[in-house]
Amino acid sequence: MIKQQELMANYLKDTTLIIKELALSAKKEAKDTKGTEDQDYKLGIAFGFYWVISVMQQQAEAFGIPLKDLNLDDIDADKDLM
């Protein structure tokens, strides 16, 4: 049986992977809608994902949690999502 702590760690890792995939997809969609009436909407969604990932990384660092443990070590919010 999986311990509660291990279960929560796995949940965070999996959820972070999903959020990263959605964030990168949102950035691409925002870029693809440049000059259209959907541009502002798509940019807003992309910025929301940027904000979430940025806060997650900052909080992990503040709590001394290695970004690798949360699958957040391979993305730079400022470079990859803005």
PDB file with one MODEL, atoms N, CA, C and O in Angstrom:
MODEL        1
ATOM      1  N   MET A   1       0.847  -1.188   0.000  1.00  0.00           N
ATOM      2  CA  MET A   1       0.000   0.000   0.000  1.00  0.00           C
ATOM      3  C   MET A   1       0.890   1.248   0.000  1.00  0.00           C
ATOM      4  O   MET A   1       1.893   1.311   0.711  1.00  0.00           O
ATOM      5  N   ILE A   2       0.507   2.223  -0.802  1.00  0.00           N
ATOM      6  CA  ILE A   2       1.282   3.459  -0.920  1.00  0.00           C
ATOM      7  C   ILE A   2       1.002   4.347   0.291  1.00  0.00           C
ATOM      8  O   ILE A   2      -0.151   4.537   0.678  1.00  0.00           O
ATOM      9  N   LYS A   3       2.060   4.885   0.879  1.00  0.00           N
ATOM     10  CA  LYS A   3       1.928   5.802   1.997  1.00  0.00           C
ATOM     11  C   LYS A   3       1.322   7.110   1.515  1.00  0.00           C
ATOM     12  O   LYS A   3       1.472   7.488   0.354  1.00  0.00           O
ATOM     13  N   GLN A   4       0.642   7.790   2.413  1.00  0.00           N
ATOM     14  CA  GLN A   4      -0.008   9.057   2.078  1.00  0.00           C
ATOM     15  C   GLN A   4       0.989  10.066   1.503  1.00  0.00           C
ATOM     16  O   GLN A   4       0.674  10.753   0.531  1.00  0.00           O
ATOM     17  N   GLN A   5       2.176  10.163   2.085  1.00  0.00           N
ATOM     18  CA  GLN A   5       3.175  11.112   1.615  1.00  0.00           C
ATOM     19  C   GLN A   5       3.618  10.786   0.188  1.00  0.00           C
ATOM     20  O   GLN A   5       3.780  11.686  -0.636  1.00  0.00           O
ATOM     21  N   GLU A   6       3.812   9.511  -0.096  1.00  0.00           N
ATOM     22  CA  GLU A   6       4.210   9.101  -1.441  1.00  0.00           C
ATOM     23  C   GLU A   6       3.079   9.356  -2.434  1.00  0.00           C
ATOM     24  O   GLU A   6       3.322   9.770  -3.568  1.00  0.00           O
ATOM     25  N   LEU A   7       1.865   9.112  -2.010  1.00  0.00           N
ATOM     26  CA  LEU A   7       0.697   9.356  -2.855  1.00  0.00           C
ATOM     27  C   LEU A   7       0.599  10.840  -3.218  1.00  0.00           C
ATOM     28  O   LEU A   7       0.337  11.180  -4.371  1.00  0.00           O
ATOM     29  N   MET A   8       0.806  11.715  -2.244  1.00  0.00           N
ATOM     30  CA  MET A   8       0.749  13.151  -2.496  1.00  0.00           C
ATOM     31  C   MET A   8       1.887  13.593  -3.410  1.00  0.00           C
ATOM     32  O   MET A   8       1.685  14.440  -4.280  1.00  0.00           O
ATOM     33  N   ALA A   9       3.069  13.036  -3.226  1.00  0.00           N
ATOM     34  CA  ALA A   9       4.205  13.375  -4.092  1.00  0.00           C
ATOM     35  C   ALA A   9       3.912  12.966  -5.535  1.00  0.00           C
ATOM     36  O   ALA A   9       4.185  13.725  -6.465  1.00  0.00           O
ATOM     37  N   ASN A  10       3.359  11.774  -5.719  1.00  0.00           N
ATOM     38  CA  ASN A  10       3.012  11.312  -7.066  1.00  0.00           C
ATOM     39  C   ASN A  10       1.927  12.184  -7.694  1.00  0.00           C
ATOM     40  O   ASN A  10       1.974  12.489  -8.886  1.00  0.00           O
ATOM     41  N   TYR A  11       0.961  12.577  -6.885  1.00  0.00           N
ATOM     42  CA  TYR A  11      -0.104  13.465  -7.355  1.00  0.00           C
ATOM     43  C   TYR A  11       0.491  14.785  -7.855  1.00  0.00           C
ATOM     44  O   TYR A  11       0.150  15.254  -8.941  1.00  0.00           O
ATOM     45  N   LEU A  12       1.381  15.377  -7.057  1.00  0.00           N
ATOM     46  CA  LEU A  12       1.990  16.649  -7.444  1.00  0.00           C
ATOM     47  C   LEU A  12       2.819  16.516  -8.719  1.00  0.00           C
ATOM     48  O   LEU A  12       2.748  17.377  -9.596  1.00  0.00           O
ATOM     49  N   LYS A  13       3.594  15.456  -8.825  1.00  0.00           N
ATOM     50  CA  LYS A  13       4.409  15.241 -10.029  1.00  0.00           C
ATOM     51  C   LYS A  13       3.531  15.112 -11.265  1.00  0.00           C
ATOM     52  O   LYS A  13       3.795  15.746 -12.286  1.00  0.00           O
ATOM     53  N   ASP A  14       2.495  14.299 -11.177  1.00  0.00           N
ATOM     54  CA  ASP A  14       1.611  14.090 -12.324  1.00  0.00           C
ATOM     55  C   ASP A  14       0.849  15.361 -12.683  1.00  0.00           C
ATOM     56  O   ASP A  14       0.719  15.703 -13.858  1.00  0.00           O
ATOM     57  N   THR A  15       0.351  16.049 -11.679  1.00  0.00           N
ATOM     58  CA  THR A  15      -0.406  17.276 -11.924  1.00  0.00           C
ATOM     59  C   THR A  15       0.486  18.339 -12.557  1.00  0.00           C
ATOM     60  O   THR A  15       0.054  19.061 -13.455  1.00  0.00           O
ATOM     61  N   THR A  16       1.722  18.434 -12.092  1.00  0.00           N
ATOM     62  CA  THR A  16       2.659  19.393 -12.663  1.00  0.00           C
ATOM     63  C   THR A  16       2.935  19.085 -14.127  1.00  0.00           C
ATOM     64  O   THR A  16       3.004  20.002 -14.946  1.00  0.00           O
ATOM     65  N   LEU A  17       3.093  17.818 -14.467  1.00  0.00           N
ATOM     66  CA  LEU A  17       3.306  17.452 -15.871  1.00  0.00           C
ATOM     67  C   LEU A  17       2.129  17.905 -16.737  1.00  0.00           C
ATOM     68  O   LEU A  17       2.325  18.442 -17.827  1.00  0.00           O
ATOM     69  N   ILE A  18       0.933  17.691 -16.256  1.00  0.00           N
ATOM     70  CA  ILE A  18      -0.265  18.083 -16.998  1.00  0.00           C
ATOM     71  C   ILE A  18      -0.316  19.600 -17.153  1.00  0.00           C
ATOM     72  O   ILE A  18      -0.610  20.104 -18.237  1.00  0.00           O
ATOM     73  N   ILE A  19      -0.032  20.330 -16.073  1.00  0.00           N
ATOM     74  CA  ILE A  19      -0.060  21.787 -16.122  1.00  0.00           C
ATOM     75  C   ILE A  19       0.984  22.310 -17.106  1.00  0.00           C
ATOM     76  O   ILE A  19       0.705  23.237 -17.866  1.00  0.00           O
ATOM     77  N   LYS A  20       2.177  21.727 -17.098  1.00  0.00           N
ATOM     78  CA  LYS A  20       3.220  22.156 -18.042  1.00  0.00           C
ATOM     79  C   LYS A  20       2.783  21.927 -19.484  1.00  0.00           C
ATOM     80  O   LYS A  20       2.961  22.800 -20.333  1.00  0.00           O
ATOM     81  N   GLU A  21       2.213  20.761 -19.766  1.00  0.00           N
ATOM     82  CA  GLU A  21       1.745  20.475 -21.126  1.00  0.00           C
ATOM     83  C   GLU A  21       0.671  21.476 -21.551  1.00  0.00           C
ATOM     84  O   GLU A  21       0.693  21.978 -22.674  1.00  0.00           O
ATOM     85  N   LEU A  22      -0.259  21.759 -20.655  1.00  0.00           N
ATOM     86  CA  LEU A  22      -1.319  22.722 -20.958  1.00  0.00           C
ATOM     87  C   LEU A  22      -0.746  24.124 -21.155  1.00  0.00           C
ATOM     88  O   LEU A  22      -1.193  24.865 -22.030  1.00  0.00           O
ATOM     89  N   ALA A  23       0.243  24.482 -20.340  1.00  0.00           N
ATOM     90  CA  ALA A  23       0.863  25.809 -20.449  1.00  0.00           C
ATOM     91  C   ALA A  23       1.563  25.988 -21.784  1.00  0.00           C
ATOM     92  O   ALA A  23       1.400  27.015 -22.444  1.00  0.00           O
ATOM     93  N   LEU A  24       2.335  24.997 -22.178  1.00  0.00           N
ATOM     94  CA  LEU A  24       3.041  25.091 -23.461  1.00  0.00           C
ATOM     95  C   LEU A  24       2.066  25.107 -24.630  1.00  0.00           C
ATOM     96  O   LEU A  24       2.291  25.801 -25.621  1.00  0.00           O
ATOM     97  N   SER A  25       0.997  24.353 -24.516  1.00  0.00           N
ATOM     98  CA  SER A  25      -0.036  24.350 -25.543  1.00  0.00           C
ATOM     99  C   SER A  25      -0.739  25.712 -25.603  1.00  0.00           C
ATOM    100  O   SER A  25      -1.029  26.220 -26.686  1.00  0.00           O
ATOM    101  N   ALA A  26      -1.006  26.290 -24.440  1.00  0.00           N
ATOM    102  CA  ALA A  26      -1.662  27.601 -24.394  1.00  0.00           C
ATOM    103  C   ALA A  26      -0.778  28.672 -25.015  1.00  0.00           C
ATOM    104  O   ALA A  26      -1.274  29.561 -25.707  1.00  0.00           O
ATOM    105  N   LYS A  27       0.529  28.595 -24.772  1.00  0.00           N
ATOM    106  CA  LYS A  27       1.440  29.567 -25.381  1.00  0.00           C
ATOM    107  C   LYS A  27       1.408  29.442 -26.903  1.00  0.00           C
ATOM    108  O   LYS A  27       1.377  30.445 -27.616  1.00  0.00           O
ATOM    109  N   LYS A  28       1.416  28.205 -27.392  1.00  0.00           N
ATOM    110  CA  LYS A  28       1.378  27.977 -28.839  1.00  0.00           C
ATOM    111  C   LYS A  28       0.067  28.507 -29.429  1.00  0.00           C
ATOM    112  O   LYS A  28       0.068  29.154 -30.476  1.00  0.00           O
ATOM    113  N   GLU A  29      -1.047  28.227 -28.752  1.00  0.00           N
ATOM    114  CA  GLU A  29      -2.338  28.711 -29.241  1.00  0.00           C
ATOM    115  C   GLU A  29      -2.372  30.234 -29.267  1.00  0.00           C
ATOM    116  O   GLU A  29      -2.910  30.831 -30.199  1.00  0.00           O
ATOM    117  N   ALA A  30      -1.798  30.863 -28.244  1.00  0.00           N
ATOM    118  CA  ALA A  30      -1.763  32.325 -28.209  1.00  0.00           C
ATOM    119  C   ALA A  30      -0.954  32.865 -29.383  1.00  0.00           C
ATOM    120  O   ALA A  30      -1.333  33.851 -30.014  1.00  0.00           O
ATOM    121  N   LYS A  31       0.156  32.209 -29.663  1.00  0.00           N
ATOM    122  CA  LYS A  31       0.998  32.640 -30.785  1.00  0.00           C
ATOM    123  C   LYS A  31       0.259  32.428 -32.107  1.00  0.00           C
ATOM    124  O   LYS A  31       0.329  33.265 -33.007  1.00  0.00           O
ATOM    125  N   ASP A  32      -0.443  31.309 -32.215  1.00  0.00           N
ATOM    126  CA  ASP A  32      -1.154  30.981 -33.454  1.00  0.00           C
ATOM    127  C   ASP A  32      -2.345  31.903 -33.723  1.00  0.00           C
ATOM    128  O   ASP A  32      -2.796  32.008 -34.863  1.00  0.00           O
ATOM    129  N   THR A  33      -2.860  32.571 -32.686  1.00  0.00           N
ATOM    130  CA  THR A  33      -4.020  33.449 -32.874  1.00  0.00           C
ATOM    131  C   THR A  33      -3.625  34.917 -32.984  1.00  0.00           C
ATOM    132  O   THR A  33      -4.484  35.798 -32.950  1.00  0.00           O
ATOM    133  N   LYS A  34      -2.335  35.182 -33.116  1.00  0.00           N
ATOM    134  CA  LYS A  34      -1.872  36.569 -33.217  1.00  0.00           C
ATOM    135  C   LYS A  34      -2.591  37.268 -34.365  1.00  0.00           C
ATOM    136  O   LYS A  34      -2.651  36.768 -35.489  1.00  0.00           O
ATOM    137  N   GLY A  35      -3.131  38.436 -34.047  1.00  0.00           N
ATOM    138  CA  GLY A  35      -3.825  39.218 -35.061  1.00  0.00           C
ATOM    139  C   GLY A  35      -5.286  38.848 -35.261  1.00  0.00           C
ATOM    140  O   GLY A  35      -5.958  39.425 -36.116  1.00  0.00           O
ATOM    141  N   THR A  36      -5.785  37.901 -34.487  1.00  0.00           N
ATOM    142  CA  THR A  36      -7.193  37.510 -34.606  1.00  0.00           C
ATOM    143  C   THR A  36      -7.977  38.039 -33.409  1.00  0.00           C
ATOM    144  O   THR A  36      -7.405  38.559 -32.452  1.00  0.00           O
ATOM    145  N   GLU A  37      -9.275  37.898 -33.483  1.00  0.00           N
ATOM    146  CA  GLU A  37     -10.115  38.356 -32.375  1.00  0.00           C
ATOM    147  C   GLU A  37      -9.949  37.492 -31.124  1.00  0.00           C
ATOM    148  O   GLU A  37     -10.337  37.917 -30.036  1.00  0.00           O
ATOM    149  N   ASP A  38      -9.385  36.296 -31.252  1.00  0.00           N
ATOM    150  CA  ASP A  38      -9.146  35.413 -30.107  1.00  0.00           C
ATOM    151  C   ASP A  38      -7.826  35.680 -29.390  1.00  0.00           C
ATOM    152  O   ASP A  38      -7.556  35.093 -28.342  1.00  0.00           O
ATOM    153  N   GLN A  39      -7.015  36.554 -29.947  1.00  0.00           N
ATOM    154  CA  GLN A  39      -5.666  36.760 -29.424  1.00  0.00           C
ATOM    155  C   GLN A  39      -5.664  37.137 -27.940  1.00  0.00           C
ATOM    156  O   GLN A  39      -4.944  36.515 -27.160  1.00  0.00           O
ATOM    157  N   ASP A  40      -6.433  38.118 -27.538  1.00  0.00           N
ATOM    158  CA  ASP A  40      -6.418  38.554 -26.136  1.00  0.00           C
ATOM    159  C   ASP A  40      -6.870  37.442 -25.198  1.00  0.00           C
ATOM    160  O   ASP A  40      -6.295  37.252 -24.126  1.00  0.00           O
ATOM    161  N   TYR A  41      -7.886  36.720 -25.601  1.00  0.00           N
ATOM    162  CA  TYR A  41      -8.385  35.603 -24.786  1.00  0.00           C
ATOM    163  C   TYR A  41      -7.304  34.538 -24.606  1.00  0.00           C
ATOM    164  O   TYR A  41      -7.049  34.080 -23.492  1.00  0.00           O
ATOM    165  N   LYS A  42      -6.677  34.155 -25.706  1.00  0.00           N
ATOM    166  CA  LYS A  42      -5.636  33.117 -25.655  1.00  0.00           C
ATOM    167  C   LYS A  42      -4.406  33.597 -24.881  1.00  0.00           C
ATOM    168  O   LYS A  42      -3.780  32.813 -24.168  1.00  0.00           O
ATOM    169  N   LEU A  43      -4.059  34.866 -25.017  1.00  0.00           N
ATOM    170  CA  LEU A  43      -2.949  35.422 -24.246  1.00  0.00           C
ATOM    171  C   LEU A  43      -3.260  35.393 -22.756  1.00  0.00           C
ATOM    172  O   LEU A  43      -2.376  35.133 -21.940  1.00  0.00           O
ATOM    173  N   GLY A  44      -4.490  35.653 -22.404  1.00  0.00           N
ATOM    174  CA  GLY A  44      -4.906  35.601 -20.995  1.00  0.00           C
ATOM    175  C   GLY A  44      -4.765  34.207 -20.413  1.00  0.00           C
ATOM    176  O   GLY A  44      -4.298  34.040 -19.287  1.00  0.00           O
ATOM    177  N   ILE A  45      -5.167  33.215 -21.178  1.00  0.00           N
ATOM    178  CA  ILE A  45      -5.027  31.829 -20.729  1.00  0.00           C
ATOM    179  C   ILE A  45      -3.553  31.485 -20.561  1.00  0.00           C
ATOM    180  O   ILE A  45      -3.159  30.894 -19.555  1.00  0.00           O
ATOM    181  N   ALA A  46      -2.740  31.854 -21.544  1.00  0.00           N
ATOM    182  CA  ALA A  46      -1.306  31.563 -21.472  1.00  0.00           C
ATOM    183  C   ALA A  46      -0.673  32.253 -20.265  1.00  0.00           C
ATOM    184  O   ALA A  46       0.159  31.664 -19.574  1.00  0.00           O
ATOM    185  N   PHE A  47      -1.065  33.497 -20.014  1.00  0.00           N
ATOM    186  CA  PHE A  47      -0.508  34.207 -18.862  1.00  0.00           C
ATOM    187  C   PHE A  47      -0.911  33.542 -17.555  1.00  0.00           C
ATOM    188  O   PHE A  47      -0.120  33.490 -16.612  1.00  0.00           O
ATOM    189  N   GLY A  48      -2.127  33.036 -17.495  1.00  0.00           N
ATOM    190  CA  GLY A  48      -2.572  32.331 -16.289  1.00  0.00           C
ATOM    191  C   GLY A  48      -1.698  31.120 -15.996  1.00  0.00           C
ATOM    192  O   GLY A  48      -1.327  30.881 -14.848  1.00  0.00           O
ATOM    193  N   PHE A  49      -1.373  30.364 -17.026  1.00  0.00           N
ATOM    194  CA  PHE A  49      -0.484  29.215 -16.836  1.00  0.00           C
ATOM    195  C   PHE A  49       0.922  29.656 -16.445  1.00  0.00           C
ATOM    196  O   PHE A  49       1.564  29.026 -15.605  1.00  0.00           O
ATOM    197  N   TYR A  50       1.398  30.734 -17.053  1.00  0.00           N
ATOM    198  CA  TYR A  50       2.702  31.289 -16.669  1.00  0.00           C
ATOM    199  C   TYR A  50       2.712  31.598 -15.179  1.00  0.00           C
ATOM    200  O   TYR A  50       3.636  31.226 -14.456  1.00  0.00           O
ATOM    201  N   TRP A  51       1.673  32.281 -14.738  1.00  0.00           N
ATOM    202  CA  TRP A  51       1.583  32.682 -13.337  1.00  0.00           C
ATOM    203  C   TRP A  51       1.572  31.467 -12.414  1.00  0.00           C
ATOM    204  O   TRP A  51       2.278  31.457 -11.405  1.00  0.00           O
ATOM    205  N   VAL A  52       0.788  30.449 -12.740  1.00  0.00           N
ATOM    206  CA  VAL A  52       0.701  29.246 -11.908  1.00  0.00           C
ATOM    207  C   VAL A  52       2.060  28.561 -11.801  1.00  0.00           C
ATOM    208  O   VAL A  52       2.497  28.223 -10.701  1.00  0.00           O
ATOM    209  N   ILE A  53       2.719  28.356 -12.911  1.00  0.00           N
ATOM    210  CA  ILE A  53       4.011  27.669 -12.887  1.00  0.00           C
ATOM    211  C   ILE A  53       5.050  28.512 -12.162  1.00  0.00           C
ATOM    212  O   ILE A  53       5.858  27.974 -11.404  1.00  0.00           O
ATOM    213  N   SER A  54       5.043  29.803 -12.377  1.00  0.00           N
ATOM    214  CA  SER A  54       5.980  30.685 -11.693  1.00  0.00           C
ATOM    215  C   SER A  54       5.788  30.616 -10.179  1.00  0.00           C
ATOM    216  O   SER A  54       6.762  30.494  -9.436  1.00  0.00           O
ATOM    217  N   VAL A  55       4.553  30.692  -9.724  1.00  0.00           N
ATOM    218  CA  VAL A  55       4.269  30.621  -8.283  1.00  0.00           C
ATOM    219  C   VAL A  55       4.664  29.256  -7.727  1.00  0.00           C
ATOM    220  O   VAL A  55       5.232  29.177  -6.637  1.00  0.00           O
ATOM    221  N   MET A  56       4.374  28.188  -8.454  1.00  0.00           N
ATOM    222  CA  MET A  56       4.745  26.846  -7.988  1.00  0.00           C
ATOM    223  C   MET A  56       6.257  26.733  -7.816  1.00  0.00           C
ATOM    224  O   MET A  56       6.732  26.159  -6.836  1.00  0.00           O
ATOM    225  N   GLN A  57       7.010  27.278  -8.764  1.00  0.00           N
ATOM    226  CA  GLN A  57       8.469  27.223  -8.675  1.00  0.00           C
ATOM    227  C   GLN A  57       8.972  28.065  -7.503  1.00  0.00           C
ATOM    228  O   GLN A  57       9.856  27.630  -6.765  1.00  0.00           O
ATOM    229  N   GLN A  58       8.426  29.248  -7.329  1.00  0.00           N
ATOM    230  CA  GLN A  58       8.843  30.108  -6.225  1.00  0.00           C
ATOM    231  C   GLN A  58       8.537  29.474  -4.876  1.00  0.00           C
ATOM    232  O   GLN A  58       9.359  29.529  -3.961  1.00  0.00           O
ATOM    233  N   GLN A  59       7.372  28.878  -4.750  1.00  0.00           N
ATOM    234  CA  GLN A  59       6.989  28.240  -3.493  1.00  0.00           C
ATOM    235  C   GLN A  59       7.856  27.012  -3.212  1.00  0.00           C
ATOM    236  O   GLN A  59       8.244  26.771  -2.069  1.00  0.00           O
ATOM    237  N   ALA A  60       8.154  26.245  -4.247  1.00  0.00           N
ATOM    238  CA  ALA A  60       9.017  25.076  -4.060  1.00  0.00           C
ATOM    239  C   ALA A  60      10.375  25.513  -3.531  1.00  0.00           C
ATOM    240  O   ALA A  60      10.911  24.913  -2.599  1.00  0.00           O
ATOM    241  N   GLU A  61      10.926  26.558  -4.129  1.00  0.00           N
ATOM    242  CA  GLU A  61      12.216  27.060  -3.676  1.00  0.00           C
ATOM    243  C   GLU A  61      12.130  27.594  -2.254  1.00  0.00           C
ATOM    244  O   GLU A  61      13.047  27.372  -1.463  1.00  0.00           O
ATOM    245  N   ALA A  62      11.058  28.288  -1.913  1.00  0.00           N
ATOM    246  CA  ALA A  62      10.886  28.834  -0.567  1.00  0.00           C
ATOM    247  C   ALA A  62      10.787  27.721   0.486  1.00  0.00           C
ATOM    248  O   ALA A  62      11.241  27.888   1.618  1.00  0.00           O
ATOM    249  N   PHE A  63      10.194  26.595   0.104  1.00  0.00           N
ATOM    250  CA  PHE A  63      10.046  25.471   1.029  1.00  0.00           C
ATOM    251  C   PHE A  63      11.207  24.493   0.951  1.00  0.00           C
ATOM    252  O   PHE A  63      11.216  23.480   1.650  1.00  0.00           O
ATOM    253  N   GLY A  64      12.183  24.789   0.106  1.00  0.00           N
ATOM    254  CA  GLY A  64      13.346  23.917  -0.018  1.00  0.00           C
ATOM    255  C   GLY A  64      13.054  22.614  -0.740  1.00  0.00           C
ATOM    256  O   GLY A  64      13.731  21.611  -0.516  1.00  0.00           O
ATOM    257  N   ILE A  65      12.050  22.623  -1.604  1.00  0.00           N
ATOM    258  CA  ILE A  65      11.706  21.435  -2.384  1.00  0.00           C
ATOM    259  C   ILE A  65      12.417  21.543  -3.731  1.00  0.00           C
ATOM    260  O   ILE A  65      12.196  22.502  -4.470  1.00  0.00           O
ATOM    261  N   PRO A  66      13.259  20.580  -4.052  1.00  0.00           N
ATOM    262  CA  PRO A  66      13.937  20.636  -5.355  1.00  0.00           C
ATOM    263  C   PRO A  66      12.922  20.639  -6.503  1.00  0.00           C
ATOM    264  O   PRO A  66      11.967  19.862  -6.502  1.00  0.00           O
ATOM    265  N   LEU A  67      13.140  21.518  -7.474  1.00  0.00           N
ATOM    266  CA  LEU A  67      12.222  21.609  -8.607  1.00  0.00           C
ATOM    267  C   LEU A  67      12.106  20.280  -9.337  1.00  0.00           C
ATOM    268  O   LEU A  67      11.048  19.961  -9.880  1.00  0.00           O
ATOM    269  N   LYS A  68      13.175  19.506  -9.357  1.00  0.00           N
ATOM    270  CA  LYS A  68      13.154  18.198 -10.013  1.00  0.00           C
ATOM    271  C   LYS A  68      12.110  17.272  -9.368  1.00  0.00           C
ATOM    272  O   LYS A  68      11.471  16.477 -10.057  1.00  0.00           O
ATOM    273  N   ASP A  69      11.945  17.378  -8.053  1.00  0.00           N
ATOM    274  CA  ASP A  69      10.971  16.530  -7.357  1.00  0.00           C
ATOM    275  C   ASP A  69       9.536  16.816  -7.788  1.00  0.00           C
ATOM    276  O   ASP A  69       8.651  15.981  -7.605  1.00  0.00           O
ATOM    277  N   LEU A  70       9.311  17.986  -8.355  1.00  0.00           N
ATOM    278  CA  LEU A  70       7.971  18.369  -8.802  1.00  0.00           C
ATOM    279  C   LEU A  70       7.857  18.434 -10.320  1.00  0.00           C
ATOM    280  O   LEU A  70       6.857  18.918 -10.851  1.00  0.00           O
ATOM    281  N   ASN A  71       8.881  17.947 -11.020  1.00  0.00           N
ATOM    282  CA  ASN A  71       8.928  18.029 -12.487  1.00  0.00           C
ATOM    283  C   ASN A  71       8.878  19.467 -12.980  1.00  0.00           C
ATOM    284  O   ASN A  71       8.316  19.751 -14.038  1.00  0.00           O
ATOM    285  N   LEU A  72       9.471  20.374 -12.205  1.00  0.00           N
ATOM    286  CA  LEU A  72       9.488  21.779 -12.587  1.00  0.00           C
ATOM    287  C   LEU A  72      10.893  22.270 -12.937  1.00  0.00           C
ATOM    288  O   LEU A  72      11.113  23.469 -13.103  1.00  0.00           O
ATOM    289  N   ASP A  73      11.829  21.348 -13.047  1.00  0.00           N
ATOM    290  CA  ASP A  73      13.221  21.716 -13.311  1.00  0.00           C
ATOM    291  C   ASP A  73      13.516  21.928 -14.792  1.00  0.00           C
ATOM    292  O   ASP A  73      14.563  22.472 -15.142  1.00  0.00           O
ATOM    293  N   ASP A  74      12.627  21.513 -15.644  1.00  0.00           N
ATOM    294  CA  ASP A  74      12.889  21.583 -17.089  1.00  0.00           C
ATOM    295  C   ASP A  74      12.093  22.684 -17.791  1.00  0.00           C
ATOM    296  O   ASP A  74      11.948  22.676 -19.013  1.00  0.00           O
ATOM    297  N   ILE A  75      11.586  23.622 -17.008  1.00  0.00           N
ATOM    298  CA  ILE A  75      10.829  24.722 -17.604  1.00  0.00           C
ATOM    299  C   ILE A  75      11.206  26.007 -16.873  1.00  0.00           C
ATOM    300  O   ILE A  75      11.292  26.045 -15.646  1.00  0.00           O
ATOM    301  N   ASP A  76      11.425  27.047 -17.656  1.00  0.00           N
ATOM    302  CA  ASP A  76      11.685  28.384 -17.117  1.00  0.00           C
ATOM    303  C   ASP A  76      10.474  29.221 -17.511  1.00  0.00           C
ATOM    304  O   ASP A  76      10.275  29.526 -18.687  1.00  0.00           O
ATOM    305  N   ALA A  77       9.677  29.585 -16.531  1.00  0.00           N
ATOM    306  CA  ALA A  77       8.423  30.280 -16.814  1.00  0.00           C
ATOM    307  C   ALA A  77       8.668  31.543 -17.654  1.00  0.00           C
ATOM    308  O   ALA A  77       7.934  31.806 -18.607  1.00  0.00           O
ATOM    309  N   ASP A  78       9.686  32.311 -17.303  1.00  0.00           N
ATOM    310  CA  ASP A  78       9.935  33.552 -18.030  1.00  0.00           C
ATOM    311  C   ASP A  78      10.372  33.299 -19.474  1.00  0.00           C
ATOM    312  O   ASP A  78       9.928  34.000 -20.383  1.00  0.00           O
ATOM    313  N   LYS A  79      11.217  32.330 -19.687  1.00  0.00           N
ATOM    314  CA  LYS A  79      11.724  32.071 -21.039  1.00  0.00           C
ATOM    315  C   LYS A  79      10.772  31.211 -21.875  1.00  0.00           C
ATOM    316  O   LYS A  79      10.582  31.470 -23.063  1.00  0.00           O
ATOM    317  N   ASP A  80      10.179  30.196 -21.256  1.00  0.00           N
ATOM    318  CA  ASP A  80       9.382  29.233 -22.006  1.00  0.00           C
ATOM    319  C   ASP A  80       7.921  29.589 -22.162  1.00  0.00           C
ATOM    320  O   ASP A  80       7.247  29.074 -23.055  1.00  0.00           O
ATOM    321  N   LEU A  81       7.416  30.476 -21.294  1.00  0.00           N
ATOM    322  CA  LEU A  81       5.980  30.740 -21.323  1.00  0.00           C
ATOM    323  C   LEU A  81       5.601  32.187 -21.605  1.00  0.00           C
ATOM    324  O   LEU A  81       4.420  32.496 -21.768  1.00  0.00           O
ATOM    325  N   MET A  82       6.577  33.068 -21.665  1.00  0.00           N
ATOM    326  CA  MET A  82       6.253  34.482 -21.941  1.00  0.00           C
ATOM    327  C   MET A  82       6.577  34.819 -23.375  1.00  0.00           C
ATOM    328  O   MET A  82       6.376  35.956 -23.803  1.00  0.00           O
TER     329      MET A  82
ENDMDL
END
